[in-house]
Amino acid sequence: MQYIAPKSAIIMAVTSANQDLSNSDALKLARHADMTRERTIGVISKIDLMDEGTDCLEVIQGRVYPLKLGYIGVVCRSQKDILAGKPIKDALVAEENFFKTSNTYAPLASRLGTNYLCRTLNMIIVKHIKRCLPIIRSKITSMLYQKEKELKSLQVCGSGSDLTES
Protein backbone atom coordinates (compact mmCIF):
# COMPACT_ATOMS: atom_id res chain seq x y z
CA MET A 1 0.00 0.00 0.00
CA GLN A 2 2.90 2.35 0.71
CA TYR A 3 3.88 2.25 -2.97
CA ILE A 4 0.44 2.87 -4.47
CA ALA A 5 -0.99 5.34 -1.95
CA PRO A 6 0.89 8.46 -3.17
CA LYS A 7 -1.11 10.47 -5.69
CA SER A 8 1.93 10.46 -7.96
CA ALA A 9 1.89 6.64 -8.24
CA ILE A 10 0.46 4.78 -11.20
CA ILE A 11 -1.13 1.47 -10.26
CA MET A 12 -0.94 -1.60 -12.48
CA ALA A 13 -3.50 -4.04 -11.08
CA VAL A 14 -2.81 -7.50 -12.49
CA THR A 15 -5.59 -10.08 -12.24
CA SER A 16 -5.77 -13.56 -13.68
CA ALA A 17 -8.49 -14.00 -16.29
CA ASN A 18 -9.67 -17.22 -14.66
CA GLN A 19 -10.31 -15.38 -11.38
CA ASP A 20 -13.48 -13.49 -10.50
CA LEU A 21 -12.72 -9.78 -10.76
CA SER A 22 -14.57 -9.09 -7.51
CA ASN A 23 -12.03 -11.31 -5.70
CA SER A 24 -8.97 -9.60 -7.18
CA ASP A 25 -6.58 -8.51 -4.41
CA ALA A 26 -4.87 -6.14 -6.84
CA LEU A 27 -8.11 -4.33 -7.64
CA LYS A 28 -9.14 -4.25 -3.97
CA LEU A 29 -5.90 -2.48 -3.08
CA ALA A 30 -6.24 -0.18 -6.09
CA ARG A 31 -9.81 0.72 -5.10
CA HIS A 32 -8.59 1.74 -1.67
CA ALA A 33 -5.66 3.82 -2.97
CA ASP A 34 -7.32 5.22 -6.11
CA MET A 35 -10.99 5.79 -5.36
CA THR A 36 -11.48 7.85 -8.51
CA ARG A 37 -9.95 5.05 -10.65
CA GLU A 38 -7.82 7.58 -12.52
CA ARG A 39 -4.37 6.16 -11.73
CA THR A 40 -5.08 2.45 -12.20
CA ILE A 41 -4.54 0.37 -15.32
CA GLY A 42 -5.90 -3.17 -15.26
CA VAL A 43 -3.95 -6.08 -16.71
CA ILE A 44 -5.82 -9.32 -17.32
CA SER A 45 -3.38 -12.20 -17.56
CA LYS A 46 -3.69 -15.86 -18.54
CA ILE A 47 -6.49 -15.24 -21.02
CA ASP A 48 -5.48 -18.42 -22.83
CA LEU A 49 -6.24 -20.49 -19.71
CA MET A 50 -9.90 -19.54 -19.45
CA ASP A 51 -12.46 -22.33 -19.62
CA GLU A 52 -13.80 -23.03 -23.07
CA GLY A 53 -16.87 -20.97 -23.83
CA THR A 54 -15.86 -18.16 -21.48
CA ASP A 55 -14.07 -14.91 -22.22
CA CYS A 56 -13.18 -11.65 -20.51
CA LEU A 57 -14.40 -9.20 -23.16
CA GLU A 58 -16.73 -7.47 -20.71
CA VAL A 59 -13.81 -6.84 -18.36
CA ILE A 60 -11.40 -5.69 -21.09
CA GLN A 61 -14.02 -3.33 -22.47
CA GLY A 62 -14.45 -1.81 -19.00
CA ARG A 63 -18.07 -2.84 -18.50
CA VAL A 64 -17.53 -4.78 -15.27
CA TYR A 65 -15.29 -2.41 -13.30
CA PRO A 66 -14.38 0.68 -15.33
CA LEU A 67 -10.91 2.20 -15.02
CA LYS A 68 -9.92 5.47 -16.66
CA LEU A 69 -6.72 3.88 -18.02
CA GLY A 70 -8.61 0.75 -19.09
CA TYR A 71 -7.61 -2.91 -19.24
CA ILE A 72 -5.14 -4.80 -21.37
CA GLY A 73 -5.22 -8.55 -21.77
CA VAL A 74 -2.02 -10.58 -21.95
CA VAL A 75 -1.00 -14.21 -22.37
CA CYS A 76 1.91 -15.24 -20.17
CA ARG A 77 4.45 -17.96 -20.87
CA SER A 78 3.33 -21.22 -19.31
CA GLN A 79 5.43 -22.97 -16.70
CA LYS A 80 6.09 -25.63 -19.34
CA ASP A 81 7.44 -22.97 -21.73
CA ILE A 82 9.63 -21.49 -19.00
CA LEU A 83 11.07 -24.88 -18.05
CA ALA A 84 11.65 -25.68 -21.72
CA GLY A 85 13.56 -22.41 -22.09
CA LYS A 86 11.17 -20.89 -24.64
CA PRO A 87 12.59 -17.45 -25.49
CA ILE A 88 10.47 -14.44 -24.59
CA LYS A 89 10.61 -13.34 -28.23
CA ASP A 90 8.90 -16.60 -29.25
CA ALA A 91 6.36 -16.21 -26.43
CA LEU A 92 5.48 -12.72 -27.66
CA VAL A 93 4.94 -14.05 -31.19
CA ALA A 94 2.74 -16.86 -29.80
CA GLU A 95 0.77 -14.31 -27.76
CA GLU A 96 0.20 -12.12 -30.82
CA ASN A 97 -0.94 -15.16 -32.83
CA PHE A 98 -3.29 -16.22 -30.04
CA PHE A 99 -5.09 -12.87 -30.11
CA LYS A 100 -5.10 -12.51 -33.91
CA THR A 101 -6.51 -16.00 -34.51
CA SER A 102 -9.02 -15.99 -31.66
CA ASN A 103 -12.65 -15.65 -32.75
CA THR A 104 -13.33 -13.71 -29.57
CA TYR A 105 -10.30 -11.43 -29.32
CA ALA A 106 -9.30 -10.90 -32.98
CA PRO A 107 -11.30 -7.64 -33.30
CA LEU A 108 -9.37 -6.25 -30.31
CA ALA A 109 -6.00 -7.87 -31.12
CA SER A 110 -4.28 -4.55 -31.82
CA ARG A 111 -5.10 -3.43 -28.24
CA LEU A 112 -4.07 -6.64 -26.48
CA GLY A 113 -0.79 -8.29 -25.61
CA THR A 114 2.46 -7.54 -23.86
CA ASN A 115 3.82 -5.29 -26.63
CA TYR A 116 0.70 -3.12 -26.51
CA LEU A 117 0.91 -3.06 -22.70
CA CYS A 118 4.51 -1.81 -22.91
CA ARG A 119 3.63 0.95 -25.39
CA THR A 120 0.62 1.99 -23.32
CA LEU A 121 2.56 2.08 -20.06
CA ASN A 122 5.24 4.15 -21.76
CA MET A 123 2.65 6.70 -22.93
CA ILE A 124 1.00 6.76 -19.48
CA ILE A 125 4.29 7.35 -17.67
CA VAL A 126 5.37 10.13 -20.05
CA LYS A 127 2.01 11.93 -19.62
CA HIS A 128 2.18 11.38 -15.87
CA ILE A 129 5.69 12.81 -15.65
CA LYS A 130 4.68 15.84 -17.70
CA ARG A 131 1.70 16.39 -15.40
CA CYS A 132 3.67 15.90 -12.16
CA LEU A 133 6.92 17.63 -13.12
CA PRO A 134 5.75 21.21 -12.40
CA ILE A 135 4.60 20.15 -8.92
CA ILE A 136 7.87 18.35 -8.22
CA ARG A 137 9.88 21.30 -9.55
CA SER A 138 7.91 23.66 -7.30
CA LYS A 139 8.56 21.46 -4.24
CA ILE A 140 12.29 21.28 -5.03
CA THR A 141 12.48 25.05 -5.50
CA SER A 142 10.69 25.61 -2.19
CA MET A 143 12.96 23.16 -0.37
CA LEU A 144 16.05 24.77 -1.93
CA TYR A 145 14.89 28.21 -0.81
CA GLN A 146 14.31 26.95 2.77
CA LYS A 147 17.74 25.28 2.91
CA GLU A 148 19.47 28.40 1.57
CA LYS A 149 17.70 30.44 4.24
CA GLU A 150 18.84 28.01 6.92
CA LEU A 151 22.40 28.11 5.61
CA LYS A 152 22.46 31.93 5.66
CA SER A 153 21.14 32.01 9.23
CA LEU A 154 23.83 29.53 10.29
CA GLN A 155 26.52 31.61 8.59
CA VAL A 156 25.32 34.78 10.34
CA CYS A 157 25.26 33.05 13.74
CA GLY A 158 28.66 31.52 13.17
CA SER A 159 30.37 34.78 12.22
CA GLY A 160 28.97 36.78 15.16
CA SER A 161 30.15 34.46 17.90
CA ASP A 162 33.91 34.65 17.60
CA LEU A 163 35.47 33.49 20.83
CA THR A 164 38.87 34.79 21.82
CA GLU A 165 41.34 32.62 23.60
CA SER A 166 42.63 33.73 26.97
Number of C-alpha atoms within 10 A of each C-alpha: 9 7 11 18 15 11 12 14 16 21 22 18 19 19 20 18 23 17 13 9 18 10 10 15 13 16 22 14 16 24 14 13 21 20 11 12 18 15 21 25 25 25 23 24 20 18 21 19 14 14 10 7 6 11 17 17 14 10 19 22 15 15 10 13 16 17 18 13 19 17 24 21 30 26 23 20 18 14 9 9 14 13 9 9 9 13 11 13 9 12 18 18 12 15 22 21 14 19 24 17 12 13 9 15 19 16 13 16 19 13 18 24 25 20 16 17 18 11 10 16 16 12 12 16 13 12 12 15 13 11 12 13 12 11 11 13 11 11 12 12 12 12 12 12 12 12 12 12 12 12 12 12 11 11 11 11 11 10 8 8 8 8 6 5 4 3
